[in-house]
Amino acid sequence: MSLGADELFAQAFREAAEDVDRGFDPKLVQEAYIGTLGVGGGQLGNFSAVVGDAAGLTGIPITRVENACASSGFAFRSAFLAVASGVCDIALAGGIEKMRDLPPDRLRYWLGVSGDTEWERLAGMTFAGVYALMAQRHIHQYGTKEEQLHMVAVKNHKYGAENPKAQLQRAITLEQAAESAVVCGPLRLYDCCPTSDGASAAILCEATMAKRFTESPIRVLGTGAGTDRLALFLRDDFTTLRASTSASKQAYDMAKVEPKDINLAEVHDCFTIAEIMAYEDLGFCKKGEGGPLIEEGQTYIGGRIPVNVSGGLKAKGHPIGATGVGQIYEITKQLRGKTEKRSRQVPDAKLGLAHNVGGSGATAVVHILGR
């Protein structure tokens, strides 16, 4: 029997507290921000109170954050800003989603609320359809190859197979990806992330307090967020996500670093074309060069910029509201050199970037972490 949403979140919070080197009393948390889309509509009434009670956090301010697939990325940003502003010294950021409880037809319909309703969802458009349009345009405009999309899937399944927290722990071949069923051309089955249940949690504290809890604190060096027009037809160009470019520029400026300084990244690869676009939007390569970047192996460990060595949304899974903080979890483990298998550990990583996108790209949040 699967866990309920509240139980999943309580489990994630317990793991976060147990991860603290010198012990952590949950009563130290002064404020919490929890991201969820609430797939299915109202799975939990008075969400903040229910998950707070399950995690033993009653009595403190708990805010539900909803920004489509970027919900917990924005929850993390809110917790960071609460600590940075002096509102509190210790805050919790997290996320939760139960997606597997719904029948496929209802799930597809419900996920559409993260995109444009009037011109896309009610006209029959699905999220696979939206990203397929982006892929078609990218192929037309920049000569990107369908095979390069499948290469993203092969890479992410390779690392997902080595990640005990991944949903799809199996490697695939390029042939398997290229011959899998068409979902919405040019996107095939292995170009699409799965539907997932999951929860995530991260504890943030004021920098001078960190040594009370751990010998290996990870600093939030930069954060940025952006928005764009919701419907694709309203955007000037939908081969790029303006929300991502804006958010990343803010984060780089705040951290006083450049894209070339980043040692690894977790990017929002809900579909393989989304990862290729993220390479470009985050400045890891020029516009239109995302396809060659994966084909040259530059986003593998040992390449110029390892990307999604957790398996990404593609293989690790995409429990919508939990994904953003899940990316923070992965970056933190990498910066501490504590991945479960050395085969997916980025050597001597000092700077990591987490990129979390809402829906079809109308919202995005980027964080830069360092050790």
Steps between C-alpha positions, in 0.01 A plus 500: 500500500644836396562779749271800519627845409536601863691180582731551203586851613556391860743235371693758295521738795623225733774414252602867476519529880698175530744623235618778733841397635449618856133425537203722430197565716196562274379755755779730379314562173338843520331519161424260215413526131361191326449475124224300333282522193242280672447272202140387492376810675486521875654170604569656836266758648687775686819356359748687721336384821479136388862462388622712791325275748641187334853639526454628856518865397177635643506844657723671243411691182472251212430632152388293203680611184347425160683590182427197285802270459724766660304499826772375735771692317305813589441361850878473541539857377238617751676320786834648392355851490337452841837412654695761303258775603525414869137391534630170639830323558393149398248418227380188324437470126336196351257355253255216457298347218283192460448442129445126481162504674321636191389314187703605190223703334435709808871543564561633148209741537609621843861560398370735232418760765871586505479619139265726311141387549306708249713449189688179576342263752136546397602461135643157581865589547702287743836584658669252268338691215628834629859377529471320167428839340812637668700204369362537147592868496846436645564238233381737227684806630832349610531166325471303823472127433239268643787266586644772728175504696533125554863548612372704795277208600788251474723717721238558765397136514868407540526711814150416620600132496771590754273708727313304770241779524420498129163377379634346177816318605590349165734592219375520142668497160474761230319243287240439772435871532480556125264205447268564795138600442427847366324713763483823300751533219791538522473400868496127569432309819857527630501876434234551768535496879279262703218588737630470855417504868760664720598748768808708578625717785792735563597685818643850465661705775680831544859459381676564832290226664587229249803364688269414791350232281755383245866498405408528132249784462378583150441868427226647283712740295240618252131481421289634217146466370314599187171483314386505137180497298301186571370399156760405240340709226547813711877454531747662262703177487415167654836335433618679812342549842533868588415421861808275515735751342378773736519280811848373416636850435377613843654195667835538322514871587416438865758221530756704302574204272458415133359189329854372435561492877221246568625145566166318466134576445162345565267635232130460436485227235130415504560416133836449332463818294466690829850391603649607168328839529624530859863457387449808285279706732741456792799606292681165483514539123379741232145492369452209263806311628321290761466201267873482419581546870330172594622324185861587592448356850563835666214460750625167635732476800842581359351742249490878508186523717345183648120533494236290676734236638214412737310371198308825478123519481533258208620205709503615863135598460293818514274515809401851395489693828803315641733532202668835571618411851586152372749673269643690799541167682699357209725806464569495875605133491724566203671800661562294813634208297240267650323338207424133554712386203828657395406437136258793513703726729627818333862527616593799718179691426492843664208675330165347404194645329136390541249604232128443561233592242126542542272344239595587143757755618295797615677490836853397596729518800877447512723447805878486517652309790861481609716331761 
